[in-house]
Amino acid sequence: MRLKEYPAIGEKVFTETLNNGLTVIVVPKTGFKKTFALFATDYGGADRRFRLEGVWRDTPAGVAHFLEHKMFDMKDGRDALSVLSENGASPNAFTSSDMTAYHFSSTGGFQENLETLLKFVSIPYFTEQSVQKEQGIIGQEIRMTEDDPGSVQYYGLMKLLYRDNPIRDSVAGTVESIAEITTDTLYDCHKVFYNPSNMALCVAGDVDAEKVAKTAEELLPAAYGEKPVKDHGNDNGPAPFEKRSTVKMEVGMPVFMAGARAKKARGQALLRQSVVGDLALKVLMGTSSPLYVSLYEKGLINSGFFAEMDAAAGVSHTLFGGESASPEAVFDEISRELEKAASSGCDEKLLERVKRAALGENLRGLDSPESVCVGMARGCFNGYDALSEIPVLRSVTAEDVNDFIRENLRPENLALHIIEK
Amino acid sequence: MQPVFRKEIMPRVYLTWVPAEKFKSGIYTVNLVTPLNKSEAALNAVLPKILRRGTSGAPTMDAIAARLDMLYGAKIEPTVRKIGERQIVGLAAFFADDAFVPEKILEDVIALTGEMLISPATAGGRLKAEYVEGEREKLSEEIRSIVNDRRRYADMRLIELMCQGEAYAVPSLGHLNDVEKITVYTATKRYREILPEADVEVFYCGSASLERVEMAAVESLAALPRGAGGALPENLVLTEPKGKDVREFTETLEVAQGKLSMGYRLGDAMKSPNYAALAVMNGVFGGCVTSKLFRNVREKLSLCYYAGSRIDKHKGIMLVSSGIDPANYEKAVSAITGQLEAVKAGDFTEAELESAKKELINAYRSGGDSLYALEGWYLDCTQTGVERSQEDMAALVSIVTKEDVLKAASGIKADAVYFLKGGEDSEA
């Protein structure tokens, strides 16, 4: 396996691409009692239209997530969740707009648990009956997300920002869309997206990296599959599809989320954009910025206010929001600040400060094997090295930040979504 | 791994030091332990938020933010926790380990935390009006927003209704109407009382030596006033339900999914509690992936998206939370009740017992890999007075027998059921 060292953060990483196309990543974590393993596919809720062997296919909303639920059913009638739990592992899975990941952590029995993980994710087994039953369970989950202001907010804003991109739609789909899912849909999508060349296995812990790679080699299909081509629609340029939307819901006080599309980026440029974008947002409206302090002191925002970069399904965007008695007032003040920053440039001294702070924050993230593995998998699917964030961070200049602001944060390109009672 | 060390570093100020080399960051928290009661809960909850706003040396948010940025993005956050019938408020610092940043920052982080606690920004001898009033509003926003998390809201309402008249009914953040009454005068008065009164639990986990942490902690808290204090009241543990029949409460909110929350008294098991057996019992019933609730109520009956149980070992209660279609209310209640009866009757296999134990052992052992989990664990230990590591707990769980579980379950009695159902329009 190839070894890469990161002396500044005290990490090293073993990687290998197997003959079947699978990327294996092992991050040794000495002293940790638990080992965390994540088996992920570059397939999420927004990957609904794809081309395979020259043919384009459209699938209903919610298939990736539905598959995630159903993969746990094993051919021998047992479910993988129980098998892993009974062997002392703590298993789970998640589906986001851009990936599906199955994972477990365990403090013993790692080898057997890894084998179970590789097997149940690579061997599909669905029946009409079990698909039908799952429609009931997921139906409840969908209703739960419909009641969750955080989720309503995010998709509400995505619907404003994008016209075509399926990132607009809830990863779980709707009760109607999942009713269209059959065993055939599931088998087909599994075949397309769960082929090793479209997947990554990331392990963090005190393990033998070579043995992890060897186990994957032995248990997964040997054939190299074609990587599917995805279509996320044609949303180009910085302008949002629509600018404003207000939804009525039971909330304690109004919540809002706003943002703007950022220029499309891939590979290492995507990582750099996310680092530069986060720094720009910190300088403009982070907890150290004069604007944040002023909004907080006026009682317009509380400590739940956030501002961050988000990227998935071929697009990236800035997001900011929180709770406020007057979201419009917050939005207006932020818009004015963006206008000002675009003409006069950001505060360079403040930028140096937030860069220094970002170094420490980055280190804290490394203490979570879960977030290290998810980050590595996402980096693998998007073509960047997630652990190279600190050198990238160090290299960011005021010029980079100012360019980002001028290019991606024009007030006229912001969309605002509000939930109120 | 070196052993954890706890010592009294000043009168009724206890430092728990957990050495760990494997992390790239560290945690340091200072916690004031007070009895939970309605009259002071809101005041206690707002205090750390006010203290976080400014110190005599860094009197504004800008000044605090600048200091934290220079400490490589260290965070110091106000905390409010409820452990049994105690309310624990304080400050929690998260920061990079000295080994990975160009200079030593631990002493400065500890000093700033202490400065916030002991030396707040004042005006005319009182806490600053602007900060008190500002944070009073933020706290009231925070309480009003609890409803956004439907599950948490339903559980909180159940506890309030089921434990009416007991200190435990008071939510950790206090009640909205008490928050609204907070003034500069009452906040300052409470601040002056709580510092000398409260027992103080200081916690550190990271790579620094005990000597270094102790010296910095003592120095930062040197001016902390210390009164006589008094023994904290014990948790009130009721072994019987309050009503003759299980009390049912229903409230309405415009939601699509109903939230069901059921409360139980653990009963006899609390007389000389075997915490490991209680944990395994809860695991078999509804705390684990392989539990009866998860397997039967969710997977087999498809009655809900989630169904789980948890226990409060300090207070001696158990809570079941579930998200259900409002039309399935009766079915869900009876299914959950049936599963508990099965546990009590010993109707579970050796395999179910073993997998609950394995899951718990894994969870306890994994806890040692997270700074947050370590801090929470040892703070909890200080409140039971039984100091044991998560490894010790894992060992105790491994020897729990079916008989232990039956004993732990034998006295459980349902006390109250709370249902948050959808409004007229959303009811199917």
HADDOCK unambig.tbl for C-alpha pairs under 7 A between the chains (distance, minus, plus):
assign (segid A and resid 9 and name CA) (segid B and resid 100 and name CA) 6.54 0.50 0.50
assign (segid A and resid 30 and name CA) (segid B and resid 22 and name CA) 6.82 0.50 0.50
assign (segid A and resid 31 and name CA) (segid B and resid 22 and name CA) 5.63 0.50 0.50
assign (segid A and resid 32 and name CA) (segid B and resid 369 and name CA) 5.84 0.50 0.50
assign (segid A and resid 33 and name CA) (segid B and resid 365 and name CA) 6.96 0.50 0.50
assign (segid A and resid 33 and name CA) (segid B and resid 366 and name CA) 6.31 0.50 0.50
assign (segid A and resid 33 and name CA) (segid B and resid 369 and name CA) 6.65 0.50 0.50
assign (segid A and resid 34 and name CA) (segid B and resid 366 and name CA) 5.54 0.50 0.50
assign (segid A and resid 82 and name CA) (segid B and resid 289 and name CA) 6.90 0.50 0.50
assign (segid A and resid 82 and name CA) (segid B and resid 290 and name CA) 5.81 0.50 0.50
assign (segid A and resid 85 and name CA) (segid B and resid 289 and name CA) 6.86 0.50 0.50
assign (segid A and resid 85 and name CA) (segid B and resid 290 and name CA) 6.85 0.50 0.50
assign (segid A and resid 85 and name CA) (segid B and resid 355 and name CA) 6.36 0.50 0.50
assign (segid A and resid 85 and name CA) (segid B and resid 359 and name CA) 6.01 0.50 0.50
assign (segid A and resid 86 and name CA) (segid B and resid 355 and name CA) 4.31 0.50 0.50
assign (segid A and resid 86 and name CA) (segid B and resid 358 and name CA) 6.62 0.50 0.50
assign (segid A and resid 87 and name CA) (segid B and resid 358 and name CA) 6.92 0.50 0.50
assign (segid A and resid 88 and name CA) (segid B and resid 355 and name CA) 6.92 0.50 0.50
assign (segid A and resid 88 and name CA) (segid B and resid 358 and name CA) 4.54 0.50 0.50
assign (segid A and resid 88 and name CA) (segid B and resid 359 and name CA) 5.05 0.50 0.50
assign (segid A and resid 88 and name CA) (segid B and resid 362 and name CA) 5.86 0.50 0.50
assign (segid A and resid 89 and name CA) (segid B and resid 359 and name CA) 6.50 0.50 0.50
assign (segid A and resid 89 and name CA) (segid B and resid 362 and name CA) 6.62 0.50 0.50
assign (segid A and resid 90 and name CA) (segid B and resid 359 and name CA) 6.66 0.50 0.50
assign (segid A and resid 106 and name CA) (segid B and resid 362 and name CA) 6.15 0.50 0.50
assign (segid A and resid 107 and name CA) (segid B and resid 362 and name CA) 5.76 0.50 0.50
assign (segid A and resid 107 and name CA) (segid B and resid 365 and name CA) 6.78 0.50 0.50
assign (segid A and resid 107 and name CA) (segid B and resid 366 and name CA) 6.67 0.50 0.50
assign (segid A and resid 136 and name CA) (segid B and resid 302 and name CA) 6.25 0.50 0.50
assign (segid A and resid 137 and name CA) (segid B and resid 302 and name CA) 5.56 0.50 0.50
assign (segid A and resid 137 and name CA) (segid B and resid 304 and name CA) 6.50 0.50 0.50
assign (segid A and resid 137 and name CA) (segid B and resid 305 and name CA) 5.66 0.50 0.50
assign (segid A and resid 140 and name CA) (segid B and resid 304 and name CA) 6.33 0.50 0.50
assign (segid A and resid 140 and name CA) (segid B and resid 305 and name CA) 5.46 0.50 0.50
assign (segid A and resid 141 and name CA) (segid B and resid 305 and name CA) 5.53 0.50 0.50
assign (segid A and resid 143 and name CA) (segid B and resid 256 and name CA) 5.77 0.50 0.50
assign (segid A and resid 143 and name CA) (segid B and resid 257 and name CA) 5.72 0.50 0.50
assign (segid A and resid 144 and name CA) (segid B and resid 257 and name CA) 5.81 0.50 0.50
assign (segid A and resid 147 and name CA) (segid B and resid 255 and name CA) 5.83 0.50 0.50
assign (segid A and resid 147 and name CA) (segid B and resid 256 and name CA) 6.19 0.50 0.50
assign (segid A and resid 148 and name CA) (segid B and resid 148 and name CA) 6.83 0.50 0.50
assign (segid A and resid 148 and name CA) (segid B and resid 149 and name CA) 6.91 0.50 0.50
assign (segid A and resid 149 and name CA) (segid B and resid 148 and name CA) 6.49 0.50 0.50
assign (segid A and resid 250 and name CA) (segid B and resid 254 and name CA) 6.10 0.50 0.50
assign (segid A and resid 251 and name CA) (segid B and resid 145 and name CA) 6.57 0.50 0.50
assign (segid A and resid 251 and name CA) (segid B and resid 147 and name CA) 6.59 0.50 0.50
assign (segid A and resid 251 and name CA) (segid B and resid 148 and name CA) 5.41 0.50 0.50
assign (segid A and resid 252 and name CA) (segid B and resid 144 and name CA) 4.61 0.50 0.50
assign (segid A and resid 252 and name CA) (segid B and resid 145 and name CA) 4.26 0.50 0.50
assign (segid A and resid 252 and name CA) (segid B and resid 147 and name CA) 6.10 0.50 0.50
assign (segid A and resid 252 and name CA) (segid B and resid 148 and name CA) 6.47 0.50 0.50
assign (segid A and resid 253 and name CA) (segid B and resid 144 and name CA) 6.90 0.50 0.50
assign (segid A and resid 253 and name CA) (segid B and resid 145 and name CA) 6.35 0.50 0.50
assign (segid A and resid 287 and name CA) (segid B and resid 65 and name CA) 6.92 0.50 0.50
assign (segid A and resid 288 and name CA) (segid B and resid 62 and name CA) 6.37 0.50 0.50
assign (segid A and resid 288 and name CA) (segid B and resid 65 and name CA) 5.21 0.50 0.50
assign (segid A and resid 288 and name CA) (segid B and resid 66 and name CA) 6.80 0.50 0.50
assign (segid A and resid 293 and name CA) (segid B and resid 61 and name CA) 6.56 0.50 0.50
assign (segid A and resid 293 and name CA) (segid B and resid 62 and name CA) 6.89 0.50 0.50
assign (segid A and resid 299 and name CA) (segid B and resid 134 and name CA) 6.60 0.50 0.50
assign (segid A and resid 302 and name CA) (segid B and resid 138 and name CA) 6.22 0.50 0.50
assign (segid A and resid 353 and name CA) (segid B and resid 69 and name CA) 5.80 0.50 0.50
assign (segid A and resid 353 and name CA) (segid B and resid 70 and name CA) 6.71 0.50 0.50
assign (segid A and resid 354 and name CA) (segid B and resid 69 and name CA) 6.32 0.50 0.50
assign (segid A and resid 356 and name CA) (segid B and resid 69 and name CA) 6.61 0.50 0.50
assign (segid A and resid 356 and name CA) (segid B and resid 70 and name CA) 6.94 0.50 0.50
assign (segid A and resid 356 and name CA) (segid B and resid 72 and name CA) 5.38 0.50 0.50
assign (segid A and resid 356 and name CA) (segid B and resid 73 and name CA) 6.89 0.50 0.50
assign (segid A and resid 357 and name CA) (segid B and resid 69 and name CA) 4.79 0.50 0.50
assign (segid A and resid 357 and name CA) (segid B and resid 70 and name CA) 6.86 0.50 0.50
assign (segid A and resid 357 and name CA) (segid B and resid 72 and name CA) 4.20 0.50 0.50
assign (segid A and resid 357 and name CA) (segid B and resid 73 and name CA) 3.51 0.50 0.50
assign (segid A and resid 358 and name CA) (segid B and resid 73 and name CA) 6.15 0.50 0.50
assign (segid A and resid 359 and name CA) (segid B and resid 72 and name CA) 6.38 0.50 0.50
assign (segid A and resid 360 and name CA) (segid B and resid 72 and name CA) 4.79 0.50 0.50
assign (segid A and resid 360 and name CA) (segid B and resid 73 and name CA) 5.30 0.50 0.50
assign (segid A and resid 360 and name CA) (segid B and resid 74 and name CA) 6.95 0.50 0.50
assign (segid A and resid 360 and name CA) (segid B and resid 95 and name CA) 6.81 0.50 0.50
assign (segid A and resid 360 and name CA) (segid B and resid 96 and name CA) 5.17 0.50 0.50
assign (segid A and resid 361 and name CA) (segid B and resid 73 and name CA) 5.93 0.50 0.50
assign (segid A and resid 363 and name CA) (segid B and resid 24 and name CA) 6.08 0.50 0.50
assign (segid A and resid 363 and name CA) (segid B and resid 25 and name CA) 6.79 0.50 0.50
assign (segid A and resid 363 and name CA) (segid B and resid 96 and name CA) 6.41 0.50 0.50
assign (segid A and resid 364 and name CA) (segid B and resid 24 and name CA) 6.42 0.50 0.50
assign (segid A and resid 364 and name CA) (segid B and resid 25 and name CA) 5.48 0.50 0.50
assign (segid A and resid 364 and name CA) (segid B and resid 96 and name CA) 6.44 0.50 0.50
assign (segid A and resid 367 and name CA) (segid B and resid 23 and name CA) 5.79 0.50 0.50
assign (segid A and resid 367 and name CA) (segid B and resid 24 and name CA) 6.23 0.50 0.50
